[in-house]
Amino acid sequence: MQADFWLERWEQNQIGFHQDDFNNHLQAFWHKLNVPAGGQIFVPLCGKSRDMLWLRAQGFQVTGVELSPIAVQDFFAENRLEAQVTQQGKLERWEADGLVILLGDFFNLTAADVADCAGVFDRASLIALPPEMRARYAQHFSAILPPHVQTLLVTLEYAQTEMKGPPFAVHEAEVRNAYEAAFRVEKLFETSVLDESPSFRQRGLTCLDEKVYLLMPR
């Protein structure tokens, strides 16, 4: 699971992982985070997620990071936003109306890039990565995030033997193992979503759960 895989998915428009609607868990649980009005929200591996629009509509500044140029271009074009494009370290900065997407590799992000971050919404990162990359992702995420910042995290759980990812199954034990050194991990909600996801049933799944966590810095 290297960068070329995701770039190819976007090039071939194989983006079943993209949600056209705002995420229900974001809307239901965002109030759990202690984020000041107008604060900057970080959305890792954001794709062209409409959740960034929802956060912006709540008055927040939004910064995402995304590997695919197609996803970034589509986000601004589909939402009729004219982006200003500048260079920011190893990343390309696309910006319009309080929305910023840093185009490039997540692992090239530095603490300076997210220094003003006041909260995080992560629906797509962990479940997009295979096991060997998830630990590295969590370590880098924890290392660059300001010390006071809370995260709303959404994951999927299923039997990995029943289906190849992505999206990958990320079980609660792994979430706790990856983050509890730096965060207190509180599970806020869990629900079965298999009936709402016929394509996953067609791929062989017999069970599919979503879990929502609040990560609070220690």
N, C-alpha and C positions, 0 to 999 in steps of 0.2 A: 504494500500500500504506500506508494510513493506519490510525489506531487503530480506526476504524469497521469496517474489514474483519475484524479479529480479534474484535472484540466480536460482530459478526454471526455469525461461525463458531461461537462458543460458544453464542449464543442459538439457533442452528439445530441445535446438536449435531453440527456437521460437524467432528469432532475426530479425524480419521484420523491426525493427527500425535501423538496421545496414545498412550503405551505402557502396557499393563496390567502388564507385568513389569518387574523391575529391569533396568537397562541392563547388558548383558554387558560392555561396555568399562569401565564404572564399576567393576564388581566385579574385572575382570582387571587394571586398571592404577592403581587408586587408591593402591596402595602406593608408586607412583613419586613421589608428592608428599610433600614434607617438611612434614607437618602435625602439630602437637603433639596428643597425646591430649586429647579434650574441646574442641578448638578449634572456632571458628565457621566454617561452610562457607557460601559464597554460591552460590546457584543462580539465575542470571538468566533471566528470561522462563520461569518455572518451570511455568506451567499448574497442573495438579493432579498433577504427576509423583510417582510412587511412589518415585523415586530419593531423594527427601527422607527417606522412611521408612527406606530402607536406610542412608543416612548417619547418621540419628539412632540406628539400632540399633547402629552401630559406636561410639557414645558421643559423637558430635559434636553441637554445637549447629548448627542449620540456619536460614539466612535466605534466603528467595526473594523475588523481585519479580515481580509479575504484573499485567497490565492489566485482565483480565476479572474482574468481581465474581463471575460464575457459576463460574469455575474455582476461585476462592478458597473460595467457599461450599461447592462440591462436595468440595474436598480435605478440609476439616474434617468435613463431614457424613459422607462415605463412610468416613472412618477413625474415626468416632465420637469426635471430639475437640471439646470445647467451648471455643471461642476467646474470649479477652478481646480486645476491639476498642478501640483508642485511636488518637489522631491523632499522627502523627510527621511534622512539617513539612508538605509537600504530599501526603504519602502516609497511607494508613490502615493501621495496624499490627494484624494478626491474630496471636494468639500462644496456643499451648497446648503444654505438655509439651516444651519445648526446640525447638519448631518455630515459626518466624515467617515469615509472608508479608506483604510490604509491597505493598498494593494501590494501583496507580497506574502512571504513566508512568515507564519506566526512565530517561528523560532528566531526570526530576525528582529522581533519586537524587543525594545529595551524598556527599562523602568521609566526612562524619560518620556517615552511615547504614551504611557498611561499614568503619568504622575498626577494628573488632575482628575483621574477616575474616582467617582463617588459610589459606584455600584456596578454590578455585573449581571447580565442575563445570558446564560449559557444553555441553549437548547440543542445545539448542533455539534458541539466540539467533541466531547468524549465518545459519543455514539458514532462519530464519523471515522474514528481512528482504531486501528487494530491494537491488540493488547501490547505489543512491543513498543508502540508509540505513545500509549496513553499515560504510562508512568512518566515518560519524559515530558509530555505535555503538562501534566499536573505539577511537576517540579518547576518548569519554566514559568507557568502561570503563577504559582505561589511566590516565586522569586521576584517577579517584576511588579506585582500588584502592591499598591500602597497599603500600609499595615492596618488601616481602619476599615477597609472596604469589604462589604458583604456581597454574597453571590446567590442568585436564584438559579439553581441547577435542575435541569430536566433530563432524565435518562429513560432508556427502554430496557426491559428485562424479558428474555425468552431463552429457550434452550438453544444454545449456539450450534449444537449438533443438528438441529432441524433446518437451519438456514445459514448460508454464508452472508456475512455483512458486506458492505454497509447497508443500513445502519447496523452496528454491532450491539450485542447484548452487553450491558454494563451493570453488574449486580451490586447490590448494596454493600456487600463486604468489600468489593473493590473500591467503591467510592470512599468508604471509610478508611481503607488502607492508604489510598492515594492522598487524602486530604487531612486526615485527623492530626497529623503532626503540626499543621499550621492553622487549622480551623476546627471549631466545634461544628459538628455536622448534625443538623436536626432534620429528620424526615417530616415533611409537612403533609404529604398526601400520596396515595397510591390508588391506581384504578386499572381495571382491565380495559384494553382498547382494541381487542382482536375483532369484535363485532363491527367496529368502526373502520376496520382496515382490511377489507376483503383481499387486497393484493397480497398482503402478508399471509393470509390463510392459503391463498393459491400457491404461495412459495413453500408451503409445508408446515407453517406454524400451528401449533395446537394451543398455545398460550402466549399472550403478549400484554405486558403490564407497563404502564408509565409510572415513574416515581418522581416526586418533586422534593428537593432538598434546599435548605437554607444553610449556607456556609458562613460562619461568623468567625472572624479572626480571633485567635487566642491572645 
